[in-house]
């Protein structure tokens, strides 16, 4: 409460001024509402020895020096004033009594400023006093709140308005004070410098909810439409209360977790996140989040948030439960088994909650368990078909993990049925396809030649492995007319397997070799041979007949005399055969094959019962062409 118990220093100084020197006393500042009036109290003095007959005075605006031609507010000698003050200024005091109080009415913002008084005693006895009063034109009441307002402690808030207009008296009322308390009107009070104020007081106990509350005061002037309002926001200090926090949190392993703590306090609190007494993060803020990147089961636990300021503290906790997908399954047990043995495989993992475990191969489920951490797979009497890649899959509602493992079944070689030999023009190729584990060795045997070609002889054998299959190809050139028997033999540490490779397309060999043009030539040769044989038989018959004349015998054509243009002779054929032998790298000397048969040799060549004369002649023609 504002309580004034002593006379203003202003009037004490006036009483003590009697005695003689130039001086003036007025409030250094004074305020009034726009549109109302203001009375500026003023007293002055001069030396007693002057004893003027008449005392005049002048009020200037914003400058004390007449030579600057300041606006004249009031002049007692001529009543001539500046246009801004016409009809607005008059003297309330008696200059003869050294009272220079000035009244200004119908105030407007442009009248705000400094006011100076000049005493005029006649002649040279004029004096402009340096003391002046600053007029402030206002539009809002002044609400005074205590420098610190703490929740729970009673406070006093006052509304003060100037009351320096003798013609208009303000009336005060509070706005938005509901729930705070009932106001008390203190009344009109005098200030230290002789100005007057109207004061209304409001006593209440603030709460945290009142922080930021907009409290208003209204000044109204009876019998007018003038009302002025002012507002102040209450700054209530109170300790922190945590108002926002996660409840229990469940998070998936590897995910991002954000723990949020928000507190209500004034001033802002210091927020601190802690776990097991270790500070994880802190900041002065309304809210603070704790970001956990890629949480692990090791981060499972209780987290605490502490909020504190100068007026108190608060804390709360939250429990983080890390739910995680199954860990990558581990596989223990048999990974290599021999055909016919039993294979046992154990797949295990860890998760929360327990997973569903499944073992499958090539999308076929072999074993499964629900809500278990382990799964055992038993394979009795494994076969080569059990060899391959398996998957152990563990899954729950938070994710899925899988581990691939290989079961290797070892077994003796098996030569597949697609193995065979085939001829194309002058080349014979033999294909041997072997299924085996571990990888076998492959060799090609030519029994008629007493020759064995293994896969290391890259010039004749090409091998390629794909999974459990090994494919070997033997290539023989210049053997198409009489392909040899070929036996494929494969072996590893579990056994040996041999197979004589069947020859495919033998009856089409000749036509594949000679082609369309060669076929025409061969046909011509065939006709010549038929004719030759016919003539020979006739000659034989004539020789045996006593009546047959030697001189009638036709000229005999021998096979050595019959040659196709461009065909190699005997020596050239032998050279070719020698080259083929060197290329094959054959060991030993196979029986020499005479490619230059005469007509007399036909009956001596070994034949099969299945051969017809036409087939024999065709083979002979093919040999001759070559």
Long-range contacts (C-beta under 8 A, 24 or more apart in sequence): 1-156, 1-186, 1-201, 2-158, 2-186, 2-189, 2-199, 4-189, 4-190, 4-191, 4-192, 8-190, 8-191, 8-192, 8-193, 8-194, 9-192, 9-193, 10-41, 10-192, 10-193, 10-194, 11-194, 14-43, 17-43, 17-45, 18-45, 19-48, 20-45, 20-46, 20-47, 20-48, 20-49, 21-45, 21-46, 21-47, 22-46, 22-47, 22-119, 22-127, 22-129, 23-129, 23-131, 24-100, 24-117, 24-119, 24-129, 24-131, 25-131, 26-100, 26-117, 26-131, 26-132, 26-133, 27-133, 27-191, 27-193, 27-194, 27-195, 28-132, 28-133, 28-134, 28-193, 29-133, 29-134, 29-135, 29-136, 29-193, 30-133, 30-134, 30-135, 30-136, 30-162, 30-164, 30-193, 30-195, 31-135, 31-136, 31-137, 31-138, 31-162, 31-164, 31-195, 32-107, 32-135, 32-136, 32-137, 32-138, 32-162, 32-164, 32-165, 33-107, 33-137, 33-138, 33-139, 33-161, 33-162, 33-165, 33-170, 33-219, 33-221, 33-226, 33-228, 34-107, 34-108, 34-109, 34-137, 34-138, 34-139, 35-106, 35-107, 35-108, 35-226, 36-105, 36-107, 36-165, 36-167, 36-168, 36-221, 36-226, 37-103, 37-104, 37-105, 37-106, 37-107, 37-165, 37-166, 37-167, 37-168, 38-103, 38-104, 38-107, 38-135, 38-162, 38-164, 38-165, 39-92, 39-101, 39-102, 39-103, 39-164, 39-165, 39-166, 40-101, 40-102, 40-103, 40-104, 40-115, 40-133, 40-135, 40-164, 41-101, 41-194, 41-195, 42-93, 42-99, 42-100, 42-101, 42-102, 42-117, 42-133, 43-93, 43-98, 43-99, 43-100, 44-98, 44-100, 44-117, 44-119, 44-129, 45-98, 46-98, 46-119, 46-121, 46-125, 46-127, 50-121, 50-125, 52-121, 52-122, 52-125, 53-122, 54-96, 54-122, 55-95, 55-96, 55-98, 55-119, 55-120, 55-121, 56-95, 56-119, 56-120, 56-121, 56-122, 57-91, 57-95, 57-100, 57-117, 57-118, 57-119, 57-120, 58-117, 58-118, 58-120, 59-89, 59-100, 59-102, 59-115, 59-116, 59-117, 59-118, 60-115, 60-116, 60-117, 60-118, 60-128, 61-85, 61-113, 61-114, 61-115, 61-116, 62-113, 62-114, 63-114, 63-116, 64-116, 64-118, 64-128, 64-129, 64-130, 64-132, 65-128, 66-118, 66-128, 70-116, 73-102, 73-104, 73-115, 74-102, 76-120, 77-120, 84-110, 84-111, 85-111, 103-166, 104-135, 105-167, 107-137, 108-137, 109-137, 111-135, 111-137, 112-136, 112-137, 138-162, 138-228, 139-228, 140-228, 140-229, 140-230, 141-172, 141-217, 141-218, 141-219, 141-228, 141-229, 141-230, 142-230, 143-215, 143-216, 143-217, 143-230, 143-231, 143-232, 145-232, 145-234, 145-235, 148-237, 149-206, 149-234, 149-235, 149-236, 149-237, 150-206, 150-236, 150-237, 150-238, 150-311, 151-206, 151-207, 151-208, 151-210, 151-211, 151-236, 151-237, 151-238, 151-311, 152-205, 152-206, 152-207, 152-238, 153-205, 153-206, 154-203, 154-204, 154-205, 155-203, 155-204, 155-205, 155-206, 156-201, 156-202, 156-203, 157-201, 157-202, 157-203, 157-204, 157-215, 157-232, 158-186, 158-199, 158-200, 158-201, 158-202, 159-199, 159-200, 159-201, 159-202, 159-217, 159-230, 160-197, 160-198, 160-199, 161-197, 161-198, 161-217, 161-219, 161-228, 162-195, 162-196, 162-197, 162-198, 163-188, 163-196, 163-197, 163-198, 164-195, 164-196, 168-221, 168-224, 169-198, 169-221, 169-222, 170-198, 170-219, 170-220, 170-221, 171-198, 171-219, 171-220, 171-221, 171-222, 172-198, 172-199, 172-200, 172-217, 172-218, 172-219, 173-200, 173-217, 173-218, 173-220, 174-200, 174-202, 174-215, 174-216, 174-217, 174-218, 175-215, 175-216, 175-217, 175-218, 175-229, 175-231, 176-213, 176-214, 176-215, 176-216, 176-231, 177-202, 177-204, 177-215, 180-204, 180-206, 180-210, 180-213, 180-215, 181-205, 206-234, 206-236, 207-236, 207-238, 208-236, 208-238, 208-241, 208-264, 208-266, 210-234, 210-236, 211-235, 211-236, 211-238, 211-266, 212-236, 235-266, 236-266, 237-266, 237-267, 237-310, 237-311, 238-265, 238-266, 238-311, 238-312, 239-265, 239-309, 239-311, 239-312, 239-313, 239-314, 240-264, 240-265, 240-269, 240-307, 240-308, 240-309, 240-312, 240-313, 240-314, 241-265, 241-307, 241-314, 242-305, 242-307, 242-314, 242-315, 242-316, 244-287, 245-305, 245-316, 245-318, 246-318, 247-318, 248-318, 248-319, 248-320, 248-321, 249-318, 249-319, 249-320, 249-321, 250-321, 250-322, 250-323, 251-292, 251-295, 251-320, 251-321, 251-322, 251-323, 252-295, 252-322, 252-323, 252-324, 252-325, 252-398, 252-399, 253-295, 253-296, 253-297, 253-322, 253-323, 253-324, 253-325, 253-398, 254-294, 254-295, 254-296, 254-324, 254-325, 255-294, 255-295, 256-291, 256-292, 256-293, 256-294, 256-295, 257-291, 257-292, 257-295, 257-320, 258-289, 258-290, 258-291, 258-292, 259-289, 259-290, 259-292, 259-303, 259-305, 259-318, 259-320, 260-287, 260-288, 260-289, 260-290, 261-287, 261-288, 261-289, 261-290, 261-305, 261-307, 261-316, 262-286, 262-287, 262-288, 263-287, 263-307, 263-314, 265-307, 265-309, 265-311, 266-309, 267-309, 267-310, 268-309, 269-307, 269-308, 269-309, 269-313, 270-307, 270-308, 270-309, 271-305, 271-306, 271-307, 272-305, 272-306, 272-307, 272-308, 273-303, 273-304, 273-305, 274-303, 274-304, 274-305, 274-306, 275-301, 275-302, 275-303, 275-304, 276-301, 292-320, 295-320, 295-322, 296-322, 296-324, 297-322, 297-324, 297-352, 322-352, 323-352, 323-353, 323-398, 324-351, 324-352, 324-398, 324-399, 325-351, 325-395, 325-396, 325-398, 325-399, 325-400, 325-401, 326-350, 326-351, 326-355, 326-394, 326-395, 326-396, 326-399, 326-400, 326-401, 327-351, 327-394, 327-401, 328-401, 328-402, 328-403, 329-357, 329-392, 329-393, 329-394, 329-401, 329-402, 329-403, 330-403, 331-392, 331-403, 331-405, 333-376, 334-407, 335-405, 335-406, 335-407, 335-408, 336-407, 336-408, 336-410, 337-379, 337-382, 337-386, 337-407, 337-408, 337-409, 337-410, 338-382, 338-409, 338-410, 338-411, 338-494, 339-382, 339-383, 339-384, 339-409, 339-410, 339-411, 339-412, 339-494, 340-381, 340-382, 341-381, 341-382, 342-378, 342-379, 342-380, 342-381, 342-382, 343-377, 343-378, 343-379, 343-382, 343-386, 343-407, 344-376, 344-377, 344-378, 344-379, 345-376, 345-377, 345-379, 345-390, 345-405, 345-407, 346-374, 346-375, 346-376, 346-377, 347-374, 347-375, 347-376, 347-377, 347-392, 347-394, 347-403, 348-373, 348-374, 348-375, 349-373, 349-394, 349-401, 351-394, 351-396, 351-398, 352-396, 353-396, 353-397, 354-396, 355-394, 355-395, 355-396, 356-394, 356-395, 356-396, 357-392, 357-393, 357-394, 358-392, 358-393, 358-394, 358-395, 359-390, 359-391, 359-392, 359-393, 360-390, 360-391, 360-393, 361-388, 361-389, 361-390, 361-391, 362-388, 366-390, 379-407, 382-407, 382-409, 383-409, 383-411, 384-409, 384-411, 384-414, 384-435, 384-437, 384-468, 387-437, 387-468, 408-437, 409-437, 410-437, 410-438, 410-494, 411-436, 411-437, 411-494, 412-436, 412-492, 412-494, 412-495, 412-496, 412-497, 413-440, 413-490, 413-491, 413-492, 413-494, 413-495, 413-496, 413-497, 414-497, 415-488, 415-490, 415-497, 415-498, 415-499, 416-469, 419-488, 419-499, 419-501, 420-501, 420-502, 420-503, 420-504, 421-483, 421-486, 421-501, 421-502, 421-503, 421-504, 422-503, 422-504, 422-505, 423-479, 423-480, 423-483, 423-503, 423-505, 423-506, 423-509, 423-512, 424-480, 424-512, 425-480, 425-512, 425-513, 426-477, 426-478, 426-479, 426-480, 426-513, 427-475, 427-476, 427-477, 427-479, 427-480, 428-475, 428-476, 428-477, 428-479, 428-480, 428-483, 429-473, 429-474, 429-475, 429-476, 430-473, 430-474, 430-476, 430-486, 430-488, 430-501, 431-471, 431-472, 431-473, 431-501, 432-471, 432-472, 432-473, 432-474, 432-488, 432-490, 432-499, 432-501, 433-469, 433-470, 433-471, 434-469, 434-470, 434-471, 434-472, 434-488, 434-490, 434-497, 435-468, 435-469, 435-470, 436-468, 436-470, 436-490, 436-492, 437-468, 437-492, 438-492, 438-493, 439-465, 439-470, 439-492, 440-470, 440-490, 440-491, 440-492, 441-490, 441-491, 441-492, 442-470, 442-472, 442-488, 442-489, 442-490, 443-488, 443-489, 443-490, 444-472, 444-474, 444-486, 444-487, 444-488, 444-489, 445-486, 445-487, 445-488, 445-489, 445-498, 446-484, 446-485, 446-486, 446-487, 447-484, 447-485, 447-487, 448-484, 448-485, 448-590, 449-484, 449-586, 449-588, 449-590, 450-587, 450-588, 450-590, 451-584, 451-586, 451-587, 451-588, 451-590, 453-584, 453-585, 457-585, 459-583, 459-585, 460-584, 460-585, 476-584, 477-580, 477-583, 478-576, 478-577, 478-580, 479-580, 480-509, 480-512, 480-513, 481-509, 481-513, 481-619, 481-622, 481-623, 481-626, 482-593, 483-509, 510-618, 510-619, 510-622, 513-622, 513-626, 514-622, 514-625, 518-625, 521-564, 521-625, 522-618, 522-621, 522-622, 522-625, 525-562, 525-564, 525-621, 525-624, 525-625, 526-617, 526-618, 526-621, 528-562, 529-599, 529-617, 529-620, 529-621, 530-617, 532-557, 532-599, 533-599, 536-599, 558-598, 558-599, 559-596, 559-597, 559-598, 559-599, 559-601, 559-624, 560-596, 560-598, 562-624, 564-624, 564-625, 567-624, 567-625, 567-626, 568-626, 569-596, 570-595, 570-596, 573-626, 595-623, 595-626, 597-623, 597-624
